[in-house]
Amino acid sequence: MEVRYYDQGSGGVKEVSSRAVSPPTGSSRQAQEVDYVPAVEVTRGPLVESVHLAAIAVADSSGRIVSRLGGIDHVVYLRSCCKPFQSMAVVESGAAAKFGLTPKEIAVTAGSHSSEPAHVETVSGLLAKIGLGPEALQCGTHTPFSRAVAREYRRRGRPFTPLEHNCSGKHAGMLASAVSEGHAPSAYLERTHPVQQRILGIVSDLTGRMRDEIVLGVDGCSAPTMGVTLAEAARAFARLALPDRLDPRHRDSARTVVSAMKSEPLMVAGEGMLDTELTARGAHDLIAKRGAEGVQCLAFVREGTGYGVAAKVADGDNYRGRVALVAGILDQLGLMSGEEIASLKEMSRLTVASNRDARVGGVRPVFRLPKA
């Protein structure tokens, strides 16, 4: 497999370096080229100071790639973009019906929350319904995504617990599935556990990738994370948007999860966060889900067809690079107007400022999505 790196200067786009890397362990696919292209520029004064490379796939619910940028046939980890499919597994296990999970509780299993009180209370309530406490969560701890929440915890000298982990809802959902079906909850993160095998099957069915070709790794929260191509991820999100052609089990669970995310968008991320604001807008039935290392997926419906977008910033930048990439995608796919995009709170990241808060540059998408 060859990874190519590009630069954009006065003479246009040109390859500046390349290197050979081994294909992912466990993948039986032939080595493929991994092409990331210049997609986001960071300016300071009159100069382009930095460039983020990216690749983007856009698919419809029939599986057809309708637009693409760069190479989309190399394997990337879905990271938290997998959560809607992991949430589908909670519904398909019967746990949602058995324990009477609310849309808010289902949405938090599909989200990457920012540890706001509503998030912590919802996860705690879900755990109480299945007869377990926070100690059952095996996601570990981290500083909350919400700076306000993190400051308040530090001010009060309150330690962060697994409940504040952005993945605690997902883990609570996995525990609910295990308890519902009578499986050992203590082993719910093992790859061979029935909970993880059900998730693997859903990801395989929606992406179209064979189960034994899905590359498995360990996510930051210690749960298995799954590697598929950007093209396959885009197809999965398109089918999530419009699941009419799926197996009836997946069709019903996809509708349940998407409905929950749209009715409770705060659970998808948090106050002022991009995924929450996009999912709350309602236009085109848009839902958004980000993942670590610069991965972002979108699902929407237009004129009776479901579409999915899967994008990856090559250097893993999950802040300015990813946000600018999303801004360009929303604009070029006609999902939002320029004024609407500018009103999204995370777009404030697209300003380069001095230490005295003076604007000295910006971050801008520079790619053009061609037809496939």
N, C-alpha and C positions, 0 to 999 in steps of 0.2 A: 504494500500500500504506500502510495506517495502522497505526502501532504505538501501543498504548494502555498506560498505566502506571496502577497502582492502589495504593491505600493502605487499611489496615485500622485503624480506630479504634473509639471507643465507639459510633459511629453505624453500624458495619458496613463492608462493603467498598464503596468508591466510587472512581470514576475521578478522578484528580487531574491528569492531563495526557495529551496525545496529540500526535503529530507525523506528518507525511507523509514517507515515504521512498520511494526508487525501488526497484523489484523488482530482484533480482540480475541482473547483466549475463549474457546468454546464456540466460536463462530465457524460454521461450515461454509459460509459464502466465500466466493473468490475475492481476493484482494481488489479493492476498488480505489480510485482516486478520490481524495478528499479536497475539494476546492472551496475555499472561503474567499470571498471577494470584498473589496472595500465597500462598506455600507454606512458608516457613521464617521463624520469628521469632528474633531475637537479643535476649535480655533482660539487663538489668543492674539488680539489685535489683528493685523492683516495676514497672519500666517496660520496655516494648518499645522497644529502642533502634534497631534496624534490622530491615528486612524484605527477604528475598530472594524475587523473583518467579520463577515457573517454569512450564513446560508439560510434560505427560506423555502419552504414548500407549501403550496396551496393545492388542496384536493377537494373534489366533490364527493358526495355520499355514494356514488357509483364506484368510487375508487380511482377516478381519472385525475391525473395531475393537470391542473388548469393554469398554473403559473409557478415559476421557480426562480430562485436566485442562487447561483453557485451550485455546489455539489449537494445533492439531497439523498444520495444512496449509501452514505456511510453511517455507521451505527453511533448513536449518542444515547446517553442515559436520560430517561424521561425525568428523573428526579421527582419533584413534587407535582409535575404535570401529570403524573400517573394517578393522583388522588381521586379524580372522578371515577376512574375504573376500579380503584380499590374500594370506593364507596358503593359502587354497583354490587360488589361482592357481598357487602353487608346486607343489602336488600335481597339478593338472591339466596343468601343463606337462611332467610326467614327471620333473621334477628330483628329487622325493622318492624315487622308485623308482630312478632312475639312479644317484644318489649314496648310496643307502642311508641316508637321513636317519632318525634315531631320533625317537621321540615327543618327547623333550626338545628336539631341534633344531627339530622342527615347531612345538612349543609356543612356543619363543622367537621364531619368526617372527610369531606371532600376539599376542605380548605387548608390554607397555611395562615393561621391566625396570628394576630399581633399581641396576644396576651392581655387584651382589654378585659375588664370585669365581666362583660357579657360572654366572652369566649370561655373564660375559666369557669364561670357558673354553668354554662351549657355542657362543657365536658364533664364537670363534677356530677351534674344531674344525670347524664347518660350512664356514667359509671355506677351511680346509685341504683339505677333501674336494673342493672345486670348483677347487682349484689357484690360489686368490687369497689375498692378504694383506689386513690391515686398511686398507692404503692405497687399496684399491678402494672402500671405503665412502665415500659422498658425503653422509652425514647431518650432518656437522659435529660439534661438541662442546657439552656443557653440564655443569653441576654435577650429579652423581648425585642421584637422588631419595632414596637412602638417606643420611641424615645421618651415620651411622656410617662409611660408605664414604668420603664426602666428607672427613670429618675425618681419616681414616687417610691418604688421598692427600695432603692438605695437610701432615700431620705428617711424611710421608716426602719431601715436596717432589716428588712424582710428578705429572706433568702429566696432565690428562684427555685421552683420545684418542677417536676415533669409536667404538671398541669399548665405551666406557662410556656412549655415548648410548643413551637408552631405546629408540630405534628401530633400533639396530644389527642386531637379529635380523631385523626386517622387511626391511632393506636387504640383508642377507646372503641372505635368501630370494629377493629380486628378482634378485640377481646369479646365484643358482643357476639360476633359470628362464632367464635370458639365456644362460648358458653351456650349459645342457642343450639348448637349441634352436638353438644356433649363432648367436645374435645378439650384437651388439657390447655388451659389458658396460659400457663407458665411457659409453654413452648411455642407460643403463637408466632414468633419471629423466625423460627427455623424454616428453611426453604422447603422441606418435605412436609411441613404441617399442612393439614387440609385447608386451612385459611389461606395460606400462601399459594397452594396449588389451585384453588378456585380463582384467585386473582390472576395467576399466570394464564389460566384458560381464557379468561375474559380479555386480557391484553392480546393474546394470540388471535382470538376470534375477531376483535375489532381492528387490529392492525393488519391481519392477514399473514403474519409471520409465524412459521411453525414454532411450536412450544420449545423444541430442543434447540432452536436457533436464536431464541431470545437470550441476550447476554445478561447474566445476573451479576450484580455487584452489591455492596452494602452502602446504604444511604447514610447521611449524617445522623439520622434518628435510629440507626441500627436495623431498620427494616430492609428487606431486599429491594433493590432498585433495578429496573429493567431497561435494557438497551435494545432499541429498534432504530430503523433509519428515520430520517426526517420525513421522507415520503410516507412511510408507514404511520408515523405519528399523526401526520396531517389527515390521512384517511380515517384513522381512529376518531379524531375529533369531528370530522365531517359526519361520521356515522353516529356520534354522540349527539350532534345537532339535530339530525333527522334519522332516527333509528328504524324506519319502516321496513327496511330490508333485512334486519337482524333476526336472529332466533327470537321467538317470543319472550323467553326469559330475559335476554339482554334488552329487548325492546322495552319491556315494562320497567326494568331497573334503570335503564338510561333515562327514560322519561321521568322517573321518580327523582333521580339525582339532579337532573337539570332543573326540574321544577323547584326543588328545594334550594338550589343555588340561586335561582332567579328571585325566589320569594324572600330569601334571607341572605342578601349579598354581603352584609357585614361579616357573616361567618366565613366567607370565602377568603378574606384577607383582613381588613380592618379599616378604621376610619381614615379616609384620605388616601388609601392605597389603591394602586392602579387596577388590580383585579376586581376589587369591590366596586369601584366607580364605573368600570366598563360593564360589569355584569348588571349593575343597577340601572343602566341607561334604558334598557328594554328594546331599543331599536335593533331590528334584524335578529331578535332573540339571541343577542350576543352574550356569550360567556367567555371569561378569560381565566387562564390558570398559568401561573409562572412556576418555574423550577429553578433550583440552584444552578450555578455555573452558566448563567446567561441563556437559559432555555425559556421560551415563552410559547404557549399554545392558545389558540382562539377557536371558537366554534360559532357559526352563525347560519341563518337561513335567509335565502333570497329567492323570491319567485318560486317557492315550493321546492327548492333544492338546498340540501345541507352542504356546508363548506367547512373545511378545517384548515387551520394554519399552524405550522410548526416551524419555529425559528430558533437559531442558535448563534450566539455571539462567540466567535472563535476563542477569544481570550478569557471567556467566562465572566465578563463584566456584567453584573446583575443590576447595575444602577443606571448610570448615564447611557451606556451602550445599549442595554436592553430597552430602556424607556424610549430612546430616540428611534430604535428599530421599530418598536410598536407604533410610534407616532407616524412613521413613514408608511407602515402597513395599513393603518386605519385610513390614512389619507388616500393612498393609491387604490385601495379596494373600495373606496367610497362609503366606508362604514360610518364615518363622522366627518363633519365639516372642520375646516381649520380652526374656527372659533371654538367649536366644541372640544377639539383636541387640546387647544391652549388652556381651556378651563380645568383640565384634569390636574389635580394637585401635584402629582409626581412629575409633571412637566417642568416644575421649578428646578429639577435636577439638570435641565438642559441649559443652564447658565454657568459660565465660568466666572468666578468672583475673586477679588483680591481679599486679603485679610481684613480690609476695612469695608467689606461688603459692596465694593464698587464693581459693576459689571465690566469685565475686561475681555470677554469672549463668549463663545457659545458651543453647543453640541447639536449637530444637525444631521439628519439622514441624507445620504447622497446617492442612494441606490434607486434603480428603476426596475419595477417588477415586470418582466416581459411575459408574454404568453408561453406556455409550455411547448 
